[in-house]
């Protein structure tokens, strides 16, 4: 069951990857992915969402490859 949740979450987030152009969009997707991964690994969902959301918002500021806005 845990593997199914992780794979489903990765598929959902991966499907949104092409649409994420603003900090808010990346933050929401990061929060959802963080919460999903935290739940699947039996950790705090709130903490996972907070870390994922922050990672999504700041990924372009930290020059993470694939996270640069395309104008």
Order of alpha helices (4+ residues) and beta strands (2+ residues): alpha-alpha-alpha
